[in-house]
């Protein structure tokens, strides 16, 4: 087994785990992921505004921030910057929404 085989296997496994994680998200979490995926680097305020426009029964800003933290934890998105300058973006190689 060569190093490139291991590297390829790890990339495939990581992508598969991300797909499974994405499939387990609830409707609201999926909407937040979709917005970040569609928009590229985007700040939390803009995410919430788009989310609230998209959903019939939007959750609070605090809950959306919790969803963003979870998506970062699940390694689907990344967060750059701090507090008011934070931007979220989809991690390279993350799966497209369904």
Phi and psi restraints in degrees (range 20) as a CNS / XPLOR table:
assign (resid 1 and name C) (resid 2 and name N)
       (resid 2 and name CA) (resid 2 and name C) 1.0 -96.3 20.0 2
assign (resid 2 and name N) (resid 2 and name CA)
       (resid 2 and name C) (resid 3 and name N) 1.0 160.5 20.0 2
assign (resid 2 and name C) (resid 3 and name N)
       (resid 3 and name CA) (resid 3 and name C) 1.0 -58.0 20.0 2
assign (resid 3 and name N) (resid 3 and name CA)
       (resid 3 and name C) (resid 4 and name N) 1.0 -38.8 20.0 2
assign (resid 3 and name C) (resid 4 and name N)
       (resid 4 and name CA) (resid 4 and name C) 1.0 -66.1 20.0 2
assign (resid 4 and name N) (resid 4 and name CA)
       (resid 4 and name C) (resid 5 and name N) 1.0 -29.6 20.0 2
assign (resid 4 and name C) (resid 5 and name N)
       (resid 5 and name CA) (resid 5 and name C) 1.0 -67.1 20.0 2
assign (resid 5 and name N) (resid 5 and name CA)
       (resid 5 and name C) (resid 6 and name N) 1.0 -42.9 20.0 2
assign (resid 5 and name C) (resid 6 and name N)
       (resid 6 and name CA) (resid 6 and name C) 1.0 -64.3 20.0 2
assign (resid 6 and name N) (resid 6 and name CA)
       (resid 6 and name C) (resid 7 and name N) 1.0 -45.2 20.0 2
assign (resid 6 and name C) (resid 7 and name N)
       (resid 7 and name CA) (resid 7 and name C) 1.0 -58.9 20.0 2
assign (resid 7 and name N) (resid 7 and name CA)
       (resid 7 and name C) (resid 8 and name N) 1.0 -46.6 20.0 2
assign (resid 7 and name C) (resid 8 and name N)
       (resid 8 and name CA) (resid 8 and name C) 1.0 -63.0 20.0 2
assign (resid 8 and name N) (resid 8 and name CA)
       (resid 8 and name C) (resid 9 and name N) 1.0 -40.7 20.0 2
assign (resid 8 and name C) (resid 9 and name N)
       (resid 9 and name CA) (resid 9 and name C) 1.0 -64.5 20.0 2
assign (resid 9 and name N) (resid 9 and name CA)
       (resid 9 and name C) (resid 10 and name N) 1.0 -40.5 20.0 2
assign (resid 9 and name C) (resid 10 and name N)
       (resid 10 and name CA) (resid 10 and name C) 1.0 -65.6 20.0 2
assign (resid 10 and name N) (resid 10 and name CA)
       (resid 10 and name C) (resid 11 and name N) 1.0 -41.4 20.0 2
assign (resid 10 and name C) (resid 11 and name N)
       (resid 11 and name CA) (resid 11 and name C) 1.0 -62.1 20.0 2
assign (resid 11 and name N) (resid 11 and name CA)
       (resid 11 and name C) (resid 12 and name N) 1.0 -43.8 20.0 2
assign (resid 11 and name C) (resid 12 and name N)
       (resid 12 and name CA) (resid 12 and name C) 1.0 -63.9 20.0 2
assign (resid 12 and name N) (resid 12 and name CA)
       (resid 12 and name C) (resid 13 and name N) 1.0 -44.4 20.0 2
assign (resid 12 and name C) (resid 13 and name N)
       (resid 13 and name CA) (resid 13 and name C) 1.0 -63.9 20.0 2
assign (resid 13 and name N) (resid 13 and name CA)
       (resid 13 and name C) (resid 14 and name N) 1.0 -42.3 20.0 2
assign (resid 13 and name C) (resid 14 and name N)
       (resid 14 and name CA) (resid 14 and name C) 1.0 -62.2 20.0 2
assign (resid 14 and name N) (resid 14 and name CA)
       (resid 14 and name C) (resid 15 and name N) 1.0 -44.5 20.0 2
assign (resid 14 and name C) (resid 15 and name N)
       (resid 15 and name CA) (resid 15 and name C) 1.0 -61.6 20.0 2
assign (resid 15 and name N) (resid 15 and name CA)
       (resid 15 and name C) (resid 16 and name N) 1.0 -42.5 20.0 2
assign (resid 15 and name C) (resid 16 and name N)
       (resid 16 and name CA) (resid 16 and name C) 1.0 -62.6 20.0 2
assign (resid 16 and name N) (resid 16 and name CA)
       (resid 16 and name C) (resid 17 and name N) 1.0 -41.8 20.0 2
assign (resid 16 and name C) (resid 17 and name N)
       (resid 17 and name CA) (resid 17 and name C) 1.0 -63.5 20.0 2
assign (resid 17 and name N) (resid 17 and name CA)
       (resid 17 and name C) (resid 18 and name N) 1.0 -43.1 20.0 2
assign (resid 17 and name C) (resid 18 and name N)
       (resid 18 and name CA) (resid 18 and name C) 1.0 -61.7 20.0 2
assign (resid 18 and name N) (resid 18 and name CA)
       (resid 18 and name C) (resid 19 and name N) 1.0 -41.9 20.0 2
assign (resid 18 and name C) (resid 19 and name N)
       (resid 19 and name CA) (resid 19 and name C) 1.0 -60.9 20.0 2
assign (resid 19 and name N) (resid 19 and name CA)
       (resid 19 and name C) (resid 20 and name N) 1.0 -43.5 20.0 2
assign (resid 19 and name C) (resid 20 and name N)
       (resid 20 and name CA) (resid 20 and name C) 1.0 -64.4 20.0 2
assign (resid 20 and name N) (resid 20 and name CA)
       (resid 20 and name C) (resid 21 and name N) 1.0 -41.9 20.0 2
assign (resid 20 and name C) (resid 21 and name N)
       (resid 21 and name CA) (resid 21 and name C) 1.0 -62.6 20.0 2
assign (resid 21 and name N) (resid 21 and name CA)
       (resid 21 and name C) (resid 22 and name N) 1.0 -44.9 20.0 2
assign (resid 21 and name C) (resid 22 and name N)
       (resid 22 and name CA) (resid 22 and name C) 1.0 -59.8 20.0 2
assign (resid 22 and name N) (resid 22 and name CA)
       (resid 22 and name C) (resid 23 and name N) 1.0 -39.7 20.0 2
assign (resid 22 and name C) (resid 23 and name N)
       (resid 23 and name CA) (resid 23 and name C) 1.0 -67.4 20.0 2
assign (resid 23 and name N) (resid 23 and name CA)
       (resid 23 and name C) (resid 24 and name N) 1.0 -24.8 20.0 2
assign (resid 23 and name C) (resid 24 and name N)
       (resid 24 and name CA) (resid 24 and name C) 1.0 -88.9 20.0 2
assign (resid 24 and name N) (resid 24 and name CA)
       (resid 24 and name C) (resid 25 and name N) 1.0 -7.4 20.0 2
assign (resid 24 and name C) (resid 25 and name N)
       (resid 25 and name CA) (resid 25 and name C) 1.0 -66.5 20.0 2
assign (resid 25 and name N) (resid 25 and name CA)
       (resid 25 and name C) (resid 26 and name N) 1.0 147.2 20.0 2
assign (resid 25 and name C) (resid 26 and name N)
       (resid 26 and name CA) (resid 26 and name C) 1.0 -77.2 20.0 2
assign (resid 26 and name N) (resid 26 and name CA)
       (resid 26 and name C) (resid 27 and name N) 1.0 174.1 20.0 2
assign (resid 26 and name C) (resid 27 and name N)
       (resid 27 and name CA) (resid 27 and name C) 1.0 -56.7 20.0 2
assign (resid 27 and name N) (resid 27 and name CA)
       (resid 27 and name C) (resid 28 and name N) 1.0 -40.6 20.0 2
assign (resid 27 and name C) (resid 28 and name N)
       (resid 28 and name CA) (resid 28 and name C) 1.0 -73.3 20.0 2
assign (resid 28 and name N) (resid 28 and name CA)
       (resid 28 and name C) (resid 29 and name N) 1.0 -42.4 20.0 2
assign (resid 28 and name C) (resid 29 and name N)
       (resid 29 and name CA) (resid 29 and name C) 1.0 -63.0 20.0 2
assign (resid 29 and name N) (resid 29 and name CA)
       (resid 29 and name C) (resid 30 and name N) 1.0 -40.5 20.0 2
assign (resid 29 and name C) (resid 30 and name N)
       (resid 30 and name CA) (resid 30 and name C) 1.0 -62.9 20.0 2
assign (resid 30 and name N) (resid 30 and name CA)
       (resid 30 and name C) (resid 31 and name N) 1.0 -39.4 20.0 2
assign (resid 30 and name C) (resid 31 and name N)
       (resid 31 and name CA) (resid 31 and name C) 1.0 -62.6 20.0 2
assign (resid 31 and name N) (resid 31 and name CA)
       (resid 31 and name C) (resid 32 and name N) 1.0 -41.4 20.0 2
assign (resid 31 and name C) (resid 32 and name N)
       (resid 32 and name CA) (resid 32 and name C) 1.0 -64.1 20.0 2
assign (resid 32 and name N) (resid 32 and name CA)
       (resid 32 and name C) (resid 33 and name N) 1.0 -45.2 20.0 2
assign (resid 32 and name C) (resid 33 and name N)
       (resid 33 and name CA) (resid 33 and name C) 1.0 -60.1 20.0 2
assign (resid 33 and name N) (resid 33 and name CA)
       (resid 33 and name C) (resid 34 and name N) 1.0 -44.9 20.0 2
assign (resid 33 and name C) (resid 34 and name N)
       (resid 34 and name CA) (resid 34 and name C) 1.0 -58.0 20.0 2
assign (resid 34 and name N) (resid 34 and name CA)
       (resid 34 and name C) (resid 35 and name N) 1.0 -42.4 20.0 2
assign (resid 34 and name C) (resid 35 and name N)
       (resid 35 and name CA) (resid 35 and name C) 1.0 -63.6 20.0 2
assign (resid 35 and name N) (resid 35 and name CA)
       (resid 35 and name C) (resid 36 and name N) 1.0 -45.5 20.0 2
assign (resid 35 and name C) (resid 36 and name N)
       (resid 36 and name CA) (resid 36 and name C) 1.0 -64.9 20.0 2
assign (resid 36 and name N) (resid 36 and name CA)
       (resid 36 and name C) (resid 37 and name N) 1.0 -40.9 20.0 2
assign (resid 36 and name C) (resid 37 and name N)
       (resid 37 and name CA) (resid 37 and name C) 1.0 -61.9 20.0 2
assign (resid 37 and name N) (resid 37 and name CA)
       (resid 37 and name C) (resid 38 and name N) 1.0 -44.5 20.0 2
assign (resid 37 and name C) (resid 38 and name N)
       (resid 38 and name CA) (resid 38 and name C) 1.0 -72.1 20.0 2
assign (resid 38 and name N) (resid 38 and name CA)
       (resid 38 and name C) (resid 39 and name N) 1.0 -29.3 20.0 2
assign (resid 38 and name C) (resid 39 and name N)
       (resid 39 and name CA) (resid 39 and name C) 1.0 -100.9 20.0 2
assign (resid 39 and name N) (resid 39 and name CA)
       (resid 39 and name C) (resid 40 and name N) 1.0 -14.0 20.0 2
assign (resid 39 and name C) (resid 40 and name N)
       (resid 40 and name CA) (resid 40 and name C) 1.0 72.8 20.0 2
assign (resid 40 and name N) (resid 40 and name CA)
       (resid 40 and name C) (resid 41 and name N) 1.0 -155.7 20.0 2
assign (resid 40 and name C) (resid 41 and name N)
       (resid 41 and name CA) (resid 41 and name C) 1.0 -57.9 20.0 2
assign (resid 41 and name N) (resid 41 and name CA)
       (resid 41 and name C) (resid 42 and name N) 1.0 126.4 20.0 2
assign (resid 41 and name C) (resid 42 and name N)
       (resid 42 and name CA) (resid 42 and name C) 1.0 -148.8 20.0 2
assign (resid 42 and name N) (resid 42 and name CA)
       (resid 42 and name C) (resid 43 and name N) 1.0 143.4 20.0 2
assign (resid 42 and name C) (resid 43 and name N)
       (resid 43 and name CA) (resid 43 and name C) 1.0 -86.3 20.0 2
assign (resid 43 and name N) (resid 43 and name CA)
       (resid 43 and name C) (resid 44 and name N) 1.0 160.5 20.0 2
assign (resid 43 and name C) (resid 44 and name N)
       (resid 44 and name CA) (resid 44 and name C) 1.0 -59.3 20.0 2
assign (resid 44 and name N) (resid 44 and name CA)
       (resid 44 and name C) (resid 45 and name N) 1.0 -37.3 20.0 2
assign (resid 44 and name C) (resid 45 and name N)
       (resid 45 and name CA) (resid 45 and name C) 1.0 -62.7 20.0 2
assign (resid 45 and name N) (resid 45 and name CA)
       (resid 45 and name C) (resid 46 and name N) 1.0 -42.4 20.0 2
assign (resid 45 and name C) (resid 46 and name N)
       (resid 46 and name CA) (resid 46 and name C) 1.0 -68.6 20.0 2
assign (resid 46 and name N) (resid 46 and name CA)
       (resid 46 and name C) (resid 47 and name N) 1.0 -37.8 20.0 2
assign (resid 46 and name C) (resid 47 and name N)
       (resid 47 and name CA) (resid 47 and name C) 1.0 -59.3 20.0 2
assign (resid 47 and name N) (resid 47 and name CA)
       (resid 47 and name C) (resid 48 and name N) 1.0 -48.3 20.0 2
assign (resid 47 and name C) (resid 48 and name N)
       (resid 48 and name CA) (resid 48 and name C) 1.0 -62.6 20.0 2
assign (resid 48 and name N) (resid 48 and name CA)
       (resid 48 and name C) (resid 49 and name N) 1.0 -43.5 20.0 2
assign (resid 48 and name C) (resid 49 and name N)
       (resid 49 and name CA) (resid 49 and name C) 1.0 -58.9 20.0 2
assign (resid 49 and name N) (resid 49 and name CA)
       (resid 49 and name C) (resid 50 and name N) 1.0 -45.4 20.0 2
assign (resid 49 and name C) (resid 50 and name N)
       (resid 50 and name CA) (resid 50 and name C) 1.0 -67.7 20.0 2
assign (resid 50 and name N) (resid 50 and name CA)
       (resid 50 and name C) (resid 51 and name N) 1.0 -39.2 20.0 2
assign (resid 50 and name C) (resid 51 and name N)
       (resid 51 and name CA) (resid 51 and name C) 1.0 -62.3 20.0 2
assign (resid 51 and name N) (resid 51 and name CA)
       (resid 51 and name C) (resid 52 and name N) 1.0 -47.3 20.0 2
assign (resid 51 and name C) (resid 52 and name N)
       (resid 52 and name CA) (resid 52 and name C) 1.0 -62.9 20.0 2
assign (resid 52 and name N) (resid 52 and name CA)
       (resid 52 and name C) (resid 53 and name N) 1.0 -35.1 20.0 2
assign (resid 52 and name C) (resid 53 and name N)
       (resid 53 and name CA) (resid 53 and name C) 1.0 -69.4 20.0 2
assign (resid 53 and name N) (resid 53 and name CA)
       (resid 53 and name C) (resid 54 and name N) 1.0 -31.7 20.0 2
assign (resid 53 and name C) (resid 54 and name N)
       (resid 54 and name CA) (resid 54 and name C) 1.0 -82.5 20.0 2
assign (resid 54 and name N) (resid 54 and name CA)
       (resid 54 and name C) (resid 55 and name N) 1.0 -32.1 20.0 2
assign (resid 54 and name C) (resid 55 and name N)
       (resid 55 and name CA) (resid 55 and name C) 1.0 -100.3 20.0 2
assign (resid 55 and name N) (resid 55 and name CA)
       (resid 55 and name C) (resid 56 and name N) 1.0 143.3 20.0 2
assign (resid 55 and name C) (resid 56 and name N)
       (resid 56 and name CA) (resid 56 and name C) 1.0 -72.6 20.0 2
assign (resid 56 and name N) (resid 56 and name CA)
       (resid 56 and name C) (resid 57 and name N) 1.0 -33.6 20.0 2
assign (resid 56 and name C) (resid 57 and name N)
       (resid 57 and name CA) (resid 57 and name C) 1.0 -130.2 20.0 2
assign (resid 57 and name N) (resid 57 and name CA)
       (resid 57 and name C) (resid 58 and name N) 1.0 68.0 20.0 2
assign (resid 57 and name C) (resid 58 and name N)
       (resid 58 and name CA) (resid 58 and name C) 1.0 -63.1 20.0 2
assign (resid 58 and name N) (resid 58 and name CA)
       (resid 58 and name C) (resid 59 and name N) 1.0 148.1 20.0 2
assign (resid 58 and name C) (resid 59 and name N)
       (resid 59 and name CA) (resid 59 and name C) 1.0 -82.0 20.0 2
assign (resid 59 and name N) (resid 59 and name CA)
       (resid 59 and name C) (resid 60 and name N) 1.0 176.1 20.0 2
assign (resid 59 and name C) (resid 60 and name N)
       (resid 60 and name CA) (resid 60 and name C) 1.0 -74.8 20.0 2
assign (resid 60 and name N) (resid 60 and name CA)
       (resid 60 and name C) (resid 61 and name N) 1.0 165.5 20.0 2
assign (resid 60 and name C) (resid 61 and name N)
       (resid 61 and name CA) (resid 61 and name C) 1.0 -59.0 20.0 2
assign (resid 61 and name N) (resid 61 and name CA)
       (resid 61 and name C) (resid 62 and name N) 1.0 -40.1 20.0 2
assign (resid 61 and name C) (resid 62 and name N)
       (resid 62 and name CA) (resid 62 and name C) 1.0 -60.5 20.0 2
assign (resid 62 and name N) (resid 62 and name CA)
       (resid 62 and name C) (resid 63 and name N) 1.0 -42.7 20.0 2
assign (resid 62 and name C) (resid 63 and name N)
       (resid 63 and name CA) (resid 63 and name C) 1.0 -66.5 20.0 2
assign (resid 63 and name N) (resid 63 and name CA)
       (resid 63 and name C) (resid 64 and name N) 1.0 -40.0 20.0 2
assign (resid 63 and name C) (resid 64 and name N)
       (resid 64 and name CA) (resid 64 and name C) 1.0 -64.0 20.0 2
assign (resid 64 and name N) (resid 64 and name CA)
       (resid 64 and name C) (resid 65 and name N) 1.0 -38.6 20.0 2
assign (resid 64 and name C) (resid 65 and name N)
       (resid 65 and name CA) (resid 65 and name C) 1.0 -62.3 20.0 2
assign (resid 65 and name N) (resid 65 and name CA)
       (resid 65 and name C) (resid 66 and name N) 1.0 -37.9 20.0 2
assign (resid 65 and name C) (resid 66 and name N)
       (resid 66 and name CA) (resid 66 and name C) 1.0 -64.1 20.0 2
assign (resid 66 and name N) (resid 66 and name CA)
       (resid 66 and name C) (resid 67 and name N) 1.0 -42.4 20.0 2
assign (resid 66 and name C) (resid 67 and name N)
       (resid 67 and name CA) (resid 67 and name C) 1.0 -60.1 20.0 2
assign (resid 67 and name N) (resid 67 and name CA)
       (resid 67 and name C) (resid 68 and name N) 1.0 -42.7 20.0 2
assign (resid 67 and name C) (resid 68 and name N)
       (resid 68 and name CA) (resid 68 and name C) 1.0 -62.0 20.0 2
assign (resid 68 and name N) (resid 68 and name CA)
       (resid 68 and name C) (resid 69 and name N) 1.0 -43.0 20.0 2
assign (resid 68 and name C) (resid 69 and name N)
       (resid 69 and name CA) (resid 69 and name C) 1.0 -61.1 20.0 2
assign (resid 69 and name N) (resid 69 and name CA)
       (resid 69 and name C) (resid 70 and name N) 1.0 -41.1 20.0 2
assign (resid 69 and name C) (resid 70 and name N)
       (resid 70 and name CA) (resid 70 and name C) 1.0 -66.2 20.0 2
assign (resid 70 and name N) (resid 70 and name CA)
       (resid 70 and name C) (resid 71 and name N) 1.0 -40.7 20.0 2
assign (resid 70 and name C) (resid 71 and name N)
       (resid 71 and name CA) (resid 71 and name C) 1.0 -64.1 20.0 2
assign (resid 71 and name N) (resid 71 and name CA)
       (resid 71 and name C) (resid 72 and name N) 1.0 -34.5 20.0 2
assign (resid 71 and name C) (resid 72 and name N)
       (resid 72 and name CA) (resid 72 and name C) 1.0 -67.3 20.0 2
assign (resid 72 and name N) (resid 72 and name CA)
       (resid 72 and name C) (resid 73 and name N) 1.0 -45.2 20.0 2
assign (resid 72 and name C) (resid 73 and name N)
       (resid 73 and name CA) (resid 73 and name C) 1.0 -60.2 20.0 2
assign (resid 73 and name N) (resid 73 and name CA)
       (resid 73 and name C) (resid 74 and name N) 1.0 -37.8 20.0 2
assign (resid 73 and name C) (resid 74 and name N)
       (resid 74 and name CA) (resid 74 and name C) 1.0 -77.4 20.0 2
assign (resid 74 and name N) (resid 74 and name CA)
       (resid 74 and name C) (resid 75 and name N) 1.0 -1.8 20.0 2
assign (resid 74 and name C) (resid 75 and name N)
       (resid 75 and name CA) (resid 75 and name C) 1.0 62.4 20.0 2
assign (resid 75 and name N) (resid 75 and name CA)
       (resid 75 and name C) (resid 76 and name N) 1.0 31.9 20.0 2
assign (resid 75 and name C) (resid 76 and name N)
       (resid 76 and name CA) (resid 76 and name C) 1.0 -91.0 20.0 2
assign (resid 76 and name N) (resid 76 and name CA)
       (resid 76 and name C) (resid 77 and name N) 1.0 -33.7 20.0 2
assign (resid 76 and name C) (resid 77 and name N)
       (resid 77 and name CA) (resid 77 and name C) 1.0 -131.1 20.0 2
assign (resid 77 and name N) (resid 77 and name CA)
       (resid 77 and name C) (resid 78 and name N) 1.0 165.9 20.0 2
assign (resid 77 and name C) (resid 78 and name N)
       (resid 78 and name CA) (resid 78 and name C) 1.0 -121.5 20.0 2
assign (resid 78 and name N) (resid 78 and name CA)
       (resid 78 and name C) (resid 79 and name N) 1.0 156.2 20.0 2
assign (resid 78 and name C) (resid 79 and name N)
       (resid 79 and name CA) (resid 79 and name C) 1.0 -121.0 20.0 2
assign (resid 79 and name N) (resid 79 and name CA)
       (resid 79 and name C) (resid 80 and name N) 1.0 125.9 20.0 2
assign (resid 79 and name C) (resid 80 and name N)
       (resid 80 and name CA) (resid 80 and name C) 1.0 -121.5 20.0 2
assign (resid 80 and name N) (resid 80 and name CA)
       (resid 80 and name C) (resid 81 and name N) 1.0 141.5 20.0 2
assign (resid 80 and name C) (resid 81 and name N)
       (resid 81 and name CA) (resid 81 and name C) 1.0 94.3 20.0 2
assign (resid 81 and name N) (resid 81 and name CA)
       (resid 81 and name C) (resid 82 and name N) 1.0 -179.7 20.0 2
assign (resid 81 and name C) (resid 82 and name N)
       (resid 82 and name CA) (resid 82 and name C) 1.0 -130.8 20.0 2
assign (resid 82 and name N) (resid 82 and name CA)
       (resid 82 and name C) (resid 83 and name N) 1.0 151.9 20.0 2
assign (resid 82 and name C) (resid 83 and name N)
       (resid 83 and name CA) (resid 83 and name C) 1.0 41.9 20.0 2
assign (resid 83 and name N) (resid 83 and name CA)
       (resid 83 and name C) (resid 84 and name N) 1.0 -112.0 20.0 2
assign (resid 83 and name C) (resid 84 and name N)
       (resid 84 and name CA) (resid 84 and name C) 1.0 -74.1 20.0 2
assign (resid 84 and name N) (resid 84 and name CA)
       (resid 84 and name C) (resid 85 and name N) 1.0 -15.4 20.0 2
assign (resid 84 and name C) (resid 85 and name N)
       (resid 85 and name CA) (resid 85 and name C) 1.0 -101.6 20.0 2
assign (resid 85 and name N) (resid 85 and name CA)
       (resid 85 and name C) (resid 86 and name N) 1.0 9.8 20.0 2
assign (resid 85 and name C) (resid 86 and name N)
       (resid 86 and name CA) (resid 86 and name C) 1.0 -70.2 20.0 2
assign (resid 86 and name N) (resid 86 and name CA)
       (resid 86 and name C) (resid 87 and name N) 1.0 140.7 20.0 2
assign (resid 86 and name C) (resid 87 and name N)
       (resid 87 and name CA) (resid 87 and name C) 1.0 -132.0 20.0 2
assign (resid 87 and name N) (resid 87 and name CA)
       (resid 87 and name C) (resid 88 and name N) 1.0 144.4 20.0 2
assign (resid 87 and name C) (resid 88 and name N)
       (resid 88 and name CA) (resid 88 and name C) 1.0 -111.6 20.0 2
assign (resid 88 and name N) (resid 88 and name CA)
       (resid 88 and name C) (resid 89 and name N) 1.0 143.2 20.0 2
assign (resid 88 and name C) (resid 89 and name N)
       (resid 89 and name CA) (resid 89 and name C) 1.0 -147.2 20.0 2
assign (resid 89 and name N) (resid 89 and name CA)
       (resid 89 and name C) (resid 90 and name N) 1.0 155.1 20.0 2
assign (resid 89 and name C) (resid 90 and name N)
       (resid 90 and name CA) (resid 90 and name C) 1.0 -70.7 20.0 2
assign (resid 90 and name N) (resid 90 and name CA)
       (resid 90 and name C) (resid 91 and name N) 1.0 138.2 20.0 2
assign (resid 90 and name C) (resid 91 and name N)
       (resid 91 and name CA) (resid 91 and name C) 1.0 -69.4 20.0 2
assign (resid 91 and name N) (resid 91 and name CA)
       (resid 91 and name C) (resid 92 and name N) 1.0 144.5 20.0 2
assign (resid 91 and name C) (resid 92 and name N)
       (resid 92 and name CA) (resid 92 and name C) 1.0 -54.9 20.0 2
assign (resid 92 and name N) (resid 92 and name CA)
       (resid 92 and name C) (resid 93 and name N) 1.0 132.6 20.0 2
assign (resid 92 and name C) (resid 93 and name N)
       (resid 93 and name CA) (resid 93 and name C) 1.0 84.9 20.0 2
assign (resid 93 and name N) (resid 93 and name CA)
       (resid 93 and name C) (resid 94 and name N) 1.0 -2.2 20.0 2
assign (resid 93 and name C) (resid 94 and name N)
       (resid 94 and name CA) (resid 94 and name C) 1.0 -68.7 20.0 2
assign (resid 94 and name N) (resid 94 and name CA)
       (resid 94 and name C) (resid 95 and name N) 1.0 148.8 20.0 2
assign (resid 94 and name C) (resid 95 and name N)
       (resid 95 and name CA) (resid 95 and name C) 1.0 -71.2 20.0 2
assign (resid 95 and name N) (resid 95 and name CA)
       (resid 95 and name C) (resid 96 and name N) 1.0 152.4 20.0 2
assign (resid 95 and name C) (resid 96 and name N)
       (resid 96 and name CA) (resid 96 and name C) 1.0 -73.5 20.0 2
assign (resid 96 and name N) (resid 96 and name CA)
       (resid 96 and name C) (resid 97 and name N) 1.0 149.7 20.0 2
assign (resid 96 and name C) (resid 97 and name N)
       (resid 97 and name CA) (resid 97 and name C) 1.0 -63.3 20.0 2
assign (resid 97 and name N) (resid 97 and name CA)
       (resid 97 and name C) (resid 98 and name N) 1.0 155.0 20.0 2
